[in-house]
Amino acid sequence: MSVIGIDFGNESCYVAVARAGGIETIANDYSLRATPSCVAFSGKNRLVGVAAKNQMVTNMKNTICGFKRLLGRTYNDQYIHPPLKDRPYRVEKLANNGIGIRVNYLDEEIVFTPQQITAMLFTKLKDIAETALKAKVNDCVISVPSFFTNIERKALLDAATIAGLNVLRLMNETTATALAYGIYKQDLPSPEERPRNVVFVDCGYSSLQVSACALHKGKLKMLACASDPFLGGSDFDEALAKYFCADFHTRYHIDPRTNVRAYLRLITEVEKLKKQMSANSTKLPLNIECFMNDLDVHGEMKREDMEVICSHLLERAERTLRKCLDDSKLRPDEIYAVEIVGGSSRIPAIKNLIESVFGKHPSTTLNQDEAVARGCALQCAMLSPAIRVREFNVTDVQNYAINLEWEDELGGGEMELFPQNHPVPYTKMLTFFRTQPFTIKACYGGSVPIPDLTIGHVVINGVRPSAEGESQKVKVKVRIDINGILVINSAEIYEKREPGDQDNEESEMQECESQKGLNNDVDGSTGQQQSQQQQSQQQAAQQNHTGNEEDPGSPNTSDKQKKKKSLFKIVGIPVDQHWRTSTHEPLDNLVEMECKMIASDRQEKERVDARNALEEYVYELRGKVSSEDELASYVTPPDRDALSQQLDNMEVWLYEEGEDCNKQIYVDKLASLKNLGEPIEHRRSEYEAREGVLNEYSASLQLSQKTVDHFRSGDERFIHLKESDVQNAQHLIDKNMKWLDEKRMALAGTPRTQDPPITMEQIRRERQTFLDAVNPLLNQQKPEKMDSPTPNRSSEGSKEGQGDQSPKQNQTNNPEEKMDVE
């Protein structure tokens, strides 16, 4: 089983695999490591990756790119609405306020969600991996931007489920980069020493992420992470394109923004110019032929001009860099190195900002494009039991603060449960005293680039007063899991019971398990203490208390636990979850729809392959029958003309009514043409191979005849043969020579345009039959007691040339001859 890591980027994706020899980045069907994040639709099938991007200009409205930003977002989201205006494809509002992408697929108007489009891309990446590895791929780790929220992460998991992938973890891109960097370092400090602090700057096509981490031998701990979700290479392209639009409007009186195709070409050329300016400080030209209204446009720019135009973007980048430095609480002299990854980190202005903020020249130890995919593949290998990997503990951070609010009969309260940059995964147990069901609401705190900060809410059901009418203790387990998703899926109520209750033993076991889960989670566990405001101290103590559980390691803990066990029994209570989601219909329906589209794509591919095979055979056969060096001499002129006419008619049919036929029609027509062309090919192959097969047969007869002649001349090497066997061999030789001469004459009198009276396969069978009959007669082993004089060289030479005879026939007692044989 293979485990892969997927770097899901806004512009392109990379797939890496963990093997026994290390980590390898997989090339796609175009022998490229990068697969564009692009999906296109046509009247017959879907195109994904390189094929989709290649036809973007000619099929803009049905080619979807940049959909990563749309995952988990709503249609009215002001953070992603401006970029949507420049998209050539049609976006519309769904019933649940989600985003729908309308395309023409199979000659029908169909609306897909960003999750479905992402699933189509994942299906292609999975197919690329399985083709390269020649094995099924199920388990994977997928990269996710550190700034993705709960709903965005869930949308990505839904997309992977639709594509048939089992995601072992959604790994933050910054953490994957740090893992790819740290796991190969052999000189990291021990856990007792001061850590090595490294900053990673990932400036990609659509976002900027900066993270600081502390590295020990076998351990990685993320310290802080800052990001700008809407600052990347595409924003630099937009700024430059805006400049050239104004320039062209002034000089050529055209506005590229009014023509989608022209603006798309401008973005492509501007991106090339940006890359050139990263390596050259001189003034560089921009030329586009037939840009708009049959006009050829020209522009120029140098690096300094670009930095002025993009100064507002560079200021945003500097703020993000400084925020990460402040949140990490590191001084520049405590930073060991600053590693840069991502395509846009190659911009010289970005490198200068990094050096000015962190006081370190940017280092390029990592592969800037493939580091994230390699880190994900390493993490997948660590989580999979199929591959052994050196132990390396990874502790991530929560990018945004998470607050909890609750409502009950006393009004409610709130608290900050997970502050920003809190370690994850992490579990906390909260204790409430309640008499009836209550609701817990989770939301983000601070500045988060989403319009609605609500994560979701859960209703804790099954809470009831005790027999005395008092509040009962309710414990709620809140966790940020390995995917960075907030989970509240279990709650327990501690009910008083009478001594001697028959559930005593079970209750004690549940209590021990509860304490074990509380104090021995993945990263430890803590509680929180809250008191309800606007209520009396007594009410707060009895009904609205949330606090730390008793530490089992403290003095008198054993006695307290025994007393506690004798008073309570633990009962699980239902939790009704209501998390925000962007999926508008059940995942099972979406999985079924994806499977149908995969089958349709496969069927269309087989149809196109069958059509291409027919077209290829038409051109190939027509070229051969018209060439004297190929098949022209093996078919009569009338038959050749008739065949050429049929091939011409077939070509016309292919490009007219045969353009969209089903696969079987192409298969049948190819078979009918092969019935005409293969006999001609057969005559040619028979003619060209004929002489060699006849000569082989003749050589076998001649060698056997030489053995008979040597026996009759009294050659001492053959005196052990019987006269009767030699006579029988002579009869076989004469019979087969006569048969071979007759067939030679028959073949010589047959023109090339006719099928031969006998095939090469028949001649080979006759030769083999002759050898099977004559070898036992002439290749008998010489008895050991018979003395044999040294043979003369002429007879020795004749025997060495008899390749069809058994080696036993050539054995002698002469040491010199034996050495020659060896």
C-alpha positions in Angstrom: 0.0 0.0 0.0 1.3 3.5 -0.9 0.9 6.6 1.2 0.9 10.0 -0.4 1.0 13.6 0.5 -0.9 16.2 -1.5 0.0 19.9 -1.7 -3.3 21.4 -2.7 -2.5 24.8 -4.1 -4.6 27.5 -5.5 -2.7 27.5 -8.8 -1.1 24.0 -8.9 -0.8 20.8 -6.9 2.0 18.4 -6.1 1.9 14.8 -5.1 4.7 13.1 -3.1 5.0 9.5 -2.0 6.9 8.0 0.9 9.0 5.0 -0.2 11.7 2.9 1.3 14.3 5.0 -0.5 12.8 8.3 0.8 10.3 10.9 -0.5 9.7 11.2 -4.2 7.5 13.8 -6.1 5.3 12.1 -8.7 5.2 13.3 -12.3 1.8 13.5 -14.0 0.8 12.1 -17.4 2.5 15.1 -19.1 5.8 14.3 -17.2 5.4 17.4 -15.1 5.6 17.5 -11.3 3.1 20.4 -11.1 -0.5 19.7 -11.9 -2.6 22.8 -12.5 -5.6 23.3 -10.1 -7.9 23.5 -13.1 -11.0 21.7 -14.1 -12.7 22.1 -17.5 -16.0 20.8 -18.9 -17.1 20.0 -22.4 -20.1 18.5 -24.1 -18.6 15.0 -23.7 -16.2 14.8 -20.7 -14.2 16.6 -18.1 -10.6 17.7 -18.4 -8.5 18.1 -15.3 -5.0 19.5 -14.8 -2.7 20.3 -17.7 -5.3 19.4 -20.3 -7.8 21.8 -18.7 -5.4 24.7 -18.5 -4.3 24.2 -22.1 -7.8 25.0 -23.4 -8.6 27.7 -21.0 -8.5 30.5 -23.6 -10.9 28.7 -25.9 -13.3 27.4 -23.2 -13.2 30.1 -20.6 -16.7 29.9 -19.3 -16.4 26.2 -18.6 -12.9 26.2 -17.2 -12.7 26.6 -13.4 -9.6 27.8 -11.7 -9.0 29.5 -8.3 -11.7 27.5 -6.6 -9.7 26.8 -3.5 -10.6 30.3 -2.2 -14.3 29.4 -2.5 -14.3 26.3 -0.2 -16.6 26.8 2.7 -17.5 30.4 1.7 -20.9 31.9 1.2 -22.1 33.8 -1.8 -22.3 37.1 0.1 -18.8 36.8 1.6 -17.3 40.2 1.1 -13.8 38.7 1.4 -14.0 36.7 -1.8 -16.6 38.6 -3.8 -14.1 41.0 -5.5 -12.0 38.2 -7.0 -15.2 36.5 -8.3 -16.0 39.5 -10.5 -12.9 38.8 -12.6 -13.7 35.1 -13.0 -14.7 34.1 -16.6 -17.0 31.3 -15.3 -20.5 31.9 -14.0 -21.0 31.9 -10.2 -24.5 31.9 -8.6 -26.1 31.7 -5.2 -27.4 28.4 -3.9 -30.4 27.8 -1.7 -28.2 27.5 1.4 -26.4 30.8 0.5 -23.5 28.7 -0.8 -21.6 29.2 -4.0 -22.6 27.4 -7.1 -20.5 27.2 -10.3 -22.6 26.8 -13.5 -21.0 25.0 -16.4 -22.1 23.3 -19.6 -21.4 19.6 -19.1 -22.7 16.8 -21.4 -24.7 19.5 -23.2 -26.6 20.4 -20.1 -26.4 23.3 -17.7 -25.2 21.9 -14.3 -24.3 23.6 -11.1 -21.4 22.3 -9.1 -20.2 23.4 -5.7 -16.5 24.2 -4.9 -16.3 20.9 -3.0 -17.3 18.9 -6.1 -14.8 20.8 -8.3 -12.1 20.1 -5.7 -13.1 16.4 -5.6 -12.7 16.2 -9.4 -9.1 17.5 -9.0 -8.4 15.0 -6.1 -9.7 12.2 -8.3 -7.2 13.2 -11.0 -4.3 13.4 -8.4 -5.3 10.0 -7.1 -5.2 8.6 -10.6 -1.8 10.1 -11.3 -0.4 8.5 -8.1 -2.0 5.1 -8.8 -0.6 5.1 -12.4 2.9 6.1 -11.2 3.0 3.7 -8.3 1.0 0.8 -10.0 -0.9 0.3 -6.7 -4.1 1.5 -5.1 -4.0 4.7 -3.1 -6.3 5.3 -0.2 -4.5 7.0 2.7 -3.2 10.5 2.2 -2.4 13.7 4.0 -3.6 16.9 2.4 -2.1 20.3 3.0 -4.4 23.1 4.1 -3.6 26.8 4.7 -3.1 27.6 8.4 -5.7 30.3 8.2 -8.5 27.9 7.1 -11.5 27.9 9.5 -13.6 25.0 10.7 -16.0 25.1 7.8 -13.3 25.4 5.2 -11.5 22.4 6.6 -14.7 20.4 6.7 -15.4 21.3 3.1 -11.9 20.1 2.1 -12.5 16.8 4.0 -15.9 16.4 2.2 -14.1 16.9 -1.2 -11.6 14.2 -0.3 -14.4 11.9 0.7 -16.2 12.4 -2.6 -12.9 11.6 -4.4 -12.6 8.3 -2.4 -9.6 9.4 -0.4 -9.1 8.5 3.3 -7.5 11.6 4.8 -5.3 10.7 7.8 -4.7 14.4 8.5 -5.2 17.9 7.2 -1.8 19.4 7.8 -1.1 23.1 7.9 1.1 24.1 5.0 3.5 25.8 7.3 3.8 22.8 9.6 4.4 20.5 6.6 7.2 22.7 5.5 8.8 22.7 8.9 8.5 18.9 9.1 10.2 18.5 5.7 13.0 20.8 7.0 13.5 19.3 10.4 13.3 15.6 9.9 16.4 15.4 7.9 18.5 17.6 10.2 21.0 15.5 12.2 22.5 18.3 14.2 19.4 19.5 16.1 19.9 20.2 19.8 18.8 17.6 22.4 15.6 18.3 24.4 17.6 19.5 27.3 19.3 22.2 25.3 17.9 25.5 23.9 15.8 24.8 20.7 16.8 25.9 17.2 14.3 28.5 16.2 13.5 28.7 12.5 11.1 31.0 10.6 9.3 29.8 7.5 7.9 32.2 4.9 5.5 30.7 2.4 4.4 33.2 -0.2 2.4 31.4 -2.8 0.1 32.2 -5.6 -2.9 33.3 -3.4 -1.7 33.8 0.2 1.2 34.6 2.5 1.9 32.5 5.6 4.7 33.1 8.1 5.4 30.7 10.9 8.0 30.3 13.6 8.9 26.9 15.1 11.3 25.5 17.7 13.2 22.4 16.7 14.7 19.7 19.0 16.0 16.3 18.0 12.9 14.3 17.1 10.6 17.1 18.0 8.9 20.0 16.3 6.8 22.7 18.0 5.2 25.5 16.2 5.4 28.8 18.1 3.3 31.2 16.1 1.7 31.6 12.7 0.6 34.8 10.9 -1.0 35.0 7.5 -2.6 37.2 5.0 -5.1 35.0 3.1 -5.5 37.4 0.2 -1.9 38.4 -0.5 0.0 36.3 -3.0 1.5 36.2 -6.5 -1.9 36.6 -8.1 -2.3 40.0 -6.4 1.0 41.2 -7.8 -0.2 40.1 -11.2 -3.4 42.0 -10.8 -1.6 45.1 -9.8 0.7 44.9 -12.8 -2.2 44.1 -15.1 -4.1 47.1 -13.8 -1.1 49.3 -14.6 -0.9 48.0 -18.2 -4.6 48.4 -18.7 -4.3 52.1 -17.9 -1.3 52.3 -20.1 -3.0 50.6 -23.1 -6.1 52.7 -22.6 -3.9 55.8 -22.9 -1.8 54.8 -25.8 -4.0 52.4 -27.8 -7.5 53.5 -26.6 -8.5 50.0 -25.6 -9.7 48.7 -22.3 -8.7 45.0 -21.8 -11.1 44.6 -18.9 -14.0 44.8 -21.3 -12.7 41.7 -23.1 -12.3 38.6 -20.9 -10.1 36.7 -23.3 -7.8 39.7 -23.8 -7.5 40.3 -20.0 -6.7 36.6 -19.5 -3.9 36.8 -22.0 -2.6 40.0 -20.3 -2.6 38.2 -16.9 -0.6 35.4 -18.4 2.0 37.7 -20.0 2.3 39.9 -16.9 3.0 36.8 -14.8 5.9 35.9 -17.2 7.2 39.5 -17.0 7.1 39.3 -13.2 9.2 36.2 -13.1 11.7 37.7 -15.5 12.0 40.8 -13.3 12.9 38.6 -10.4 16.1 37.6 -12.2 16.8 40.8 -14.1 17.0 44.4 -12.9 17.0 45.9 -16.4 14.0 47.2 -18.3 12.1 44.3 -19.8 9.5 44.4 -22.7 6.0 43.1 -22.8 4.6 42.3 -26.3 1.2 40.8 -27.2 0.2 40.2 -30.8 -3.4 40.6 -31.9 -4.3 41.6 -28.4 -7.6 43.4 -29.0 -9.2 44.8 -32.2 -6.4 43.3 -34.2 -3.9 45.5 -32.4 -0.4 44.5 -31.3 0.5 46.1 -28.0 3.8 46.8 -26.4 4.8 47.8 -22.9 7.9 47.8 -20.7 8.8 47.7 -17.1 11.7 47.3 -14.7 11.9 45.9 -11.2 11.9 49.3 -9.5 8.7 50.3 -11.3 7.0 47.0 -10.1 8.0 47.6 -6.5 6.4 51.1 -6.6 3.2 49.8 -8.2 3.0 47.0 -5.6 4.1 49.1 -2.6 0.7 48.6 -0.9 1.1 44.8 -1.2 4.6 44.9 0.2 3.4 46.9 3.2 0.8 44.2 3.9 3.5 41.6 3.6 5.7 43.5 6.1 2.9 43.7 8.6 2.4 39.9 8.4 6.1 39.3 8.9 6.3 41.5 12.0 3.1 40.0 13.5 4.6 36.5 13.4 7.8 37.9 15.0 5.8 39.6 17.8 3.5 36.6 18.4 6.5 34.2 18.6 8.1 36.4 21.3 11.5 35.8 19.6 14.2 38.3 19.2 15.9 38.4 15.8 19.2 37.2 17.4 17.3 34.1 18.7 16.4 33.0 15.1 18.7 30.4 13.6 17.5 30.8 10.0 14.7 32.0 7.8 13.6 29.5 5.1 11.5 30.6 2.1 9.1 28.5 0.1 6.4 29.2 -2.4 6.7 30.6 -6.0 6.2 34.3 -5.0 8.9 34.2 -2.4 11.4 34.6 -5.3 10.4 38.2 -5.7 13.5 40.3 -4.6 11.3 42.8 -2.7 9.9 40.0 -0.6 13.4 38.8 0.2 14.5 42.3 1.2 11.5 42.6 3.6 12.4 39.3 5.2 16.0 40.3 5.8 15.0 43.7 7.2 12.4 42.2 9.6 14.2 39.1 10.9 17.8 40.2 10.4 18.6 37.1 8.5 19.2 36.6 4.8 16.6 34.2 3.4 17.7 30.6 3.0 16.6 28.3 0.2 17.5 24.9 1.7 14.1 23.5 0.8 12.6 22.9 -2.6 10.4 26.0 -2.9 7.7 24.3 -4.9 7.7 20.7 -3.4 8.5 21.2 0.3 4.8 21.1 1.4 4.0 17.9 -0.5 7.1 16.3 0.8 6.2 17.2 4.4 2.7 15.8 3.9 4.1 12.6 2.6 6.3 12.3 5.6 3.4 12.9 7.9 1.3 10.3 6.1 4.1 7.8 6.5 4.3 8.5 10.2 0.5 7.9 10.6 0.4 4.8 8.5 1.5 1.4 10.0 2.7 0.3 6.6 6.0 2.3 6.6 8.5 2.7 9.3 9.7 6.3 9.8 12.0 7.9 12.4 10.0 9.2 15.3 9.4 12.9 15.1 6.8 14.6 17.3 4.8 17.5 15.7 2.9 20.0 17.8 0.9 22.5 15.8 -0.9 25.7 16.8 -4.4 27.1 16.6 -4.4 30.1 14.3 -7.5 31.8 15.7 -8.8 32.1 19.2 -11.9 30.0 20.0 -14.6 31.2 22.5 -17.4 29.3 24.0 -20.8 30.7 25.0 -23.5 28.8 26.8 -27.1 29.4 27.6 -29.1 27.9 30.4 -31.9 28.6 32.9 -29.6 31.2 34.7 -28.8 33.2 31.6 -25.5 31.8 30.4 -21.8 32.8 30.2 -18.8 32.8 28.0 -15.0 32.1 28.0 -12.0 32.0 25.8 -11.3 28.3 25.6 -8.4 28.1 23.1 -6.4 31.3 22.7 -4.5 32.1 19.5 -1.4 30.0 18.9 -2.6 27.4 21.5 -1.1 23.9 20.9 -3.2 21.4 18.9 -4.4 18.7 18.9 -5.7 19.3 22.4 -8.5 18.3 24.6 -10.2 20.1 27.5 -12.8 18.8 29.9 -15.4 21.3 31.0 -17.6 20.8 34.1 -21.0 22.3 34.4 -23.7 22.0 37.1 -27.1 22.0 35.5 -30.7 20.8 36.1 -31.8 20.8 32.4 -30.5 20.6 28.9 -28.4 23.6 27.8 -26.6 24.9 24.6 -22.9 25.6 24.0 -22.0 27.9 21.2 -18.5 28.1 19.7 -17.2 31.1 17.8 -13.9 32.7 16.7 -12.4 35.5 18.6 -10.3 38.3 17.3 -9.8 39.3 13.6 -10.8 36.4 11.3 -11.4 37.0 7.6 -14.9 35.5 7.5 -18.2 37.4 7.7 -19.7 35.1 10.4 -17.5 34.2 13.3 -19.9 31.4 14.4 -18.4 27.9 14.3 -21.6 26.1 15.4 -23.4 25.0 18.5 -24.3 21.8 20.4 -27.2 21.0 22.6 -26.4 18.9 25.7 -29.5 16.8 26.2 -30.5 14.4 28.9 -29.7 16.7 31.8 -32.2 16.4 34.6 -32.3 17.4 38.3 -31.2 14.9 40.9 -33.7 13.0 43.1 -33.4 15.8 45.6 -34.0 18.5 42.8 -30.5 19.7 42.9 -28.1 20.4 40.0 -26.0 17.6 38.6 -22.5 17.6 37.4 -22.1 17.5 33.6 -18.7 17.0 32.0 -18.3 18.1 28.3 -15.3 17.0 26.2 -14.1 19.8 23.9 -11.3 19.0 21.5 -9.4 20.5 18.5 -8.5 17.3 16.6 -5.6 16.5 14.4 -7.3 18.2 11.4 -7.6 21.5 13.3 -11.4 21.1 13.6 -13.3 21.9 16.8 -15.2 18.9 18.1 -17.7 18.6 20.9 -19.1 15.1 20.6 -19.4 13.6 24.1 -20.9 14.6 27.5 -21.4 12.7 30.7 -23.6 13.3 33.7 -22.6 12.3 37.2 -25.7 11.0 39.0 -25.9 10.3 42.7 -26.6 6.7 43.7 -27.3 4.8 46.8 -24.5 2.6 48.3 -24.8 -1.0 47.2 -26.2 0.0 43.8 -25.8 -2.9 41.4 -24.0 -0.6 38.9 -21.3 0.1 41.4 -18.5 -1.8 39.6 -19.4 -0.3 36.2 -19.5 3.2 37.6 -16.1 2.9 39.2 -14.6 1.7 35.9 -16.2 4.6 34.0 -14.9 7.1 36.5 -11.3 5.7 36.1 -11.6 5.9 32.3 -12.9 9.5 32.6 -10.0 10.5 34.8 -7.6 8.8 32.4 -9.0 10.7 29.5 -8.9 13.9 31.4 -5.2 13.8 32.4 -3.6 11.7 29.7 -4.8 13.1 26.4 -2.5 13.7 23.4 -1.0 16.9 24.7 -2.3 17.0 28.3 -5.6 18.4 29.5 -6.7 21.4 31.6 -10.0 22.7 32.8 -11.4 26.2 33.1 -13.1 28.0 36.0 -16.0 30.3 35.3 -18.6 31.9 37.5 -21.8 33.4 36.2 -22.1 37.1 36.4 -25.3 38.8 37.7 -26.0 35.8 40.0 -25.4 35.2 43.6 -22.2 33.5 44.9 -24.2 30.5 46.1 -25.9 30.0 42.7 -22.5 30.3 41.0 -21.0 27.7 43.3 -23.9 25.3 42.9 -25.2 25.7 39.4 -22.8 27.6 37.1 -19.4 26.3 38.1 -17.0 25.1 35.5 -13.6 24.1 36.9 -10.6 21.8 37.1 -11.1 18.2 38.0 -9.3 17.0 41.1 -5.7 16.1 40.3 -5.2 12.3 41.0 -1.6 13.0 41.9 -2.4 15.4 44.8 -2.4 14.4 48.5 -5.5 12.5 49.7 -6.5 11.9 46.1 -7.1 8.2 46.7 -9.5 8.9 49.6 -11.4 11.5 47.6 -11.8 9.3 44.6 -13.1 6.5 46.7 -15.6 8.8 48.3 -16.5 10.2 44.9 -16.9 6.7 43.4 -19.2 5.7 46.2 -21.5 8.7 45.6 -21.8 9.0 41.7 -22.3 6.9 38.7 -21.4 8.2 35.2 -24.0 8.2 32.5 -23.4 9.2 28.9 -25.9 11.8 27.6 -26.7 12.7 24.0 -25.1 15.7 22.2 -27.1 17.2 19.4 -24.5 18.9 17.1 -25.2 21.8 14.8 -22.0 22.8 13.0 -21.9 25.2 10.1 -21.4 23.3 6.8 -21.3 24.3 3.2 -22.6 20.9 1.9 -26.0 21.4 0.4 -26.9 17.7 0.0 -25.8 14.3 1.5 -22.3 13.2 0.8 -23.5 9.8 -0.5 -25.3 11.5 -3.4 -22.2 13.5 -4.3 -20.0 10.4 -4.1 -22.5 8.6 -6.4 -22.5 11.6 -8.8 -18.7 11.6 -8.9 -18.6 7.9 -9.6 -21.0 8.3 -12.5 -18.9 11.1 -14.0 -15.7 9.0 -13.6 -17.5 6.2 -15.5 -18.6 8.7 -18.2 -15.1 10.0 -18.6 -13.7 6.5 -18.9 -16.3 5.6 -21.5 -15.6 8.8 -23.5 -11.9 8.1 -23.4 -12.4 4.6 -24.7 -14.6 6.0 -27.5 -12.0 8.6 -28.5 -9.3 6.0 -28.4 -11.3 3.8 -30.7 -11.9 6.7 -33.1 -8.2 7.6 -33.0 -7.2 4.0 -33.7 -9.5 3.9 -36.8 -8.2 7.3 -38.0 -4.6 6.2 -37.5 -5.1 3.0 -39.4 -6.8 4.8 -42.4 -3.8 7.1 -42.8 -1.2 4.4 -42.2 -2.7 1.9 -44.6 -3.3 4.5 -47.3 0.3 5.6 -47.1 1.6 2.1 -47.4 -0.6 0.9 -50.4 0.5 4.0 -52.3 4.2 3.4 -51.8 6.2 0.9 -53.9 8.6 0.4 -50.9 5.7 -0.7 -48.7 2.6 -2.6 -49.9 2.0 -1.3 -53.5 3.7 -4.3 -55.1 1.7 -6.8 -53.0 -1.7 -5.8 -54.4 -3.1 -5.5 -57.9 -3.7 -2.1 -59.3 -7.5 -2.5 -59.4 -7.6 -3.8 -55.8 -5.3 -1.0 -54.8 -7.5 1.6 -56.3 -10.6 0.1 -54.7 -8.9 0.0 -51.3 -7.7 3.6 -51.6 -11.3 4.7 -52.5 -12.6 2.9 -49.4 -10.0 4.6 -47.2 -10.9 8.0 -48.7 -14.6 7.3 -48.0 -13.8 6.3 -44.4 -11.8 9.5 -43.8 -14.7 11.6 -45.1 -17.1 9.6 -42.9 -14.9 10.2 -39.8 -15.0 13.9 -40.2 -18.7 14.1 -41.0 -21.4 11.8 -39.7 -18.8 9.6 -38.0 -17.6 12.3 -35.7 -19.6 11.4 -32.7 -20.4 7.7 -33.0 -20.2 5.2 -30.2 -17.1 3.1 -29.5 -18.5 -0.2 -31.1 -19.1 1.4 -34.5 -15.4 2.5 -34.7 -14.3 -1.0 -33.6 -16.4 -2.7 -36.2 -15.2 -0.4 -39.0 -11.6 -0.9 -38.0 -12.1 -4.6 -38.1 -13.6 -4.4 -41.6 -10.6 -2.4 -42.8 -8.2 -4.8 -41.2 -9.8 -7.6 -43.1 -8.7 -5.8 -46.3 -5.3 -4.6 -45.2 -4.0 -7.4 -43.1 -3.9 -10.0 -46.0 -1.7 -7.5 -47.9 0.5 -7.1 -44.9 0.6 -10.8 -44.5 1.8 -11.3 -48.1 4.5 -8.8 -47.6 5.8 -10.3 -44.4 5.7 -13.8 -46.0 7.7 -12.6 -48.9 10.3 -10.8 -46.9 10.8 -13.7 -44.5 10.6 -16.5 -47.1 14.2 -16.6 -48.2 15.6 -16.9 -44.7 13.2 -19.7 -43.7 14.0 -21.7 -46.8 17.7 -21.3 -46.3 17.5 -22.5 -42.7 15.7 -25.6 -43.9 18.2 -26.2 -46.7 21.1 -25.8 -44.3 19.7 -28.4 -41.9 19.4 -30.8 -44.9 22.9 -30.2 -46.0 24.4 -30.7 -42.5 22.6 -34.0 -42.2 23.8 -35.1 -45.6 27.4 -34.3 -44.6 27.1 -36.6 -41.6 25.9 -39.4 -43.9 28.7 -38.8 -46.4 31.4 -38.9 -43.6 30.0 -42.3 -42.4 30.1 -43.8 -45.8 33.7 -42.5 -46.4 34.8 -44.4 -43.3 35.4 -41.5 -41.0 36.4 -42.9 -37.6 34.2 -40.4 -35.8 31.0 -42.0 -37.1 31.9 -45.8 -37.1 29.5 -46.2 -34.1 26.5 -45.4 -36.3 24.3 -48.3 -37.5 24.0 -48.8 -41.3 20.2 -49.1 -41.0 19.9 -45.8 -39.2 22.1 -44.1 -41.8 19.9 -45.5 -44.6 16.8 -44.3 -42.9 18.4 -40.9 -42.5 19.3 -40.8 -46.2 15.7 -41.6 -47.1 14.5 -38.7 -44.9 17.0 -36.3 -46.4 16.1 -37.2 -50.0 12.4 -37.0 -49.3 12.6 -33.6 -47.6 15.0 -32.2 -50.3 12.5 -33.1 -52.9 9.7 -31.5 -50.9 11.7 -28.3 -50.4 12.6 -28.1 -54.1 9.0 -28.4 -55.1 7.9 -25.7 -52.7 10.7 -23.4 -53.9 9.5 -23.7 -57.5 5.9 -23.1 -56.4 6.8 -20.0 -54.4 9.0 -18.7 -57.2 6.1 -18.9 -59.7 3.6 -17.2 -57.4 3.3 -13.4 -57.9 3.5 -11.1 -54.9 -0.1 -10.0 -55.3 -1.3 -13.5 -54.6 -1.3 -15.4 -51.3 1.6 -17.9 -51.3 0.7 -21.7 -51.7 2.6 -22.4 -48.5 3.4 -20.2 -45.5 6.6 -19.7 -43.6 5.0 -21.3 -40.5 4.3 -24.5 -42.5 7.9 -24.6 -43.7 9.2 -24.2 -40.1 7.0 -27.0 -38.9 8.3 -29.3 -41.7 11.9 -28.5 -40.8 11.3 -29.2 -37.2 9.6 -32.5 -38.0 12.6 -33.5 -40.1 15.0 -32.6 -37.3 13.0 -34.5 -34.7 13.2 -37.6 -37.0 16.8 -37.4 -38.2 18.6 -36.4 -35.0 18.0 -39.6 -33.1 19.5 -41.5 -36.1 22.7 -39.4 -36.6 23.4 -38.0 -33.2 24.0 -41.2 -31.3 26.6 -41.1 -28.5 29.9 -42.9 -29.3 30.7 -45.8 -26.9 33.5 -44.9 -24.4 35.5 -48.2 -25.0 36.1 -47.4 -28.7 39.5 -45.7 -29.4 39.3 -42.8 -31.8 42.3 -41.4 -33.6 42.8 -37.7 -33.9 40.4 -36.5 -36.6 41.7 -34.4 -39.4 40.8 -30.7 -39.4 38.6 -30.9 -42.5 36.2 -33.3 -40.8 36.4 -31.3 -37.6 35.5 -28.2 -39.4 32.5 -29.9 -41.0 31.2 -31.0 -37.7 31.6 -27.5 -36.1 29.4 -26.1 -38.7 26.6 -28.6 -38.1 24.7 -26.4 -35.7 21.5 -28.5 -35.8 23.2 -31.7 -34.5 23.3 -32.8 -30.9 26.6 -32.0 -29.0 26.9 -35.7 -28.2 27.7 -36.4 -31.8 30.9 -34.3 -31.6 32.4 -35.9 -28.5 35.8 -37.6 -28.9 38.6 -38.9 -26.7 41.2 -36.6 -28.0 42.2 -34.0 -25.3 43.2 -31.4 -27.9 39.9 -31.7 -29.7 38.0 -31.4 -26.5 39.9 -28.2 -25.6 39.0 -26.8 -29.0 35.4 -27.6 -28.5 35.5 -25.8 -25.1 
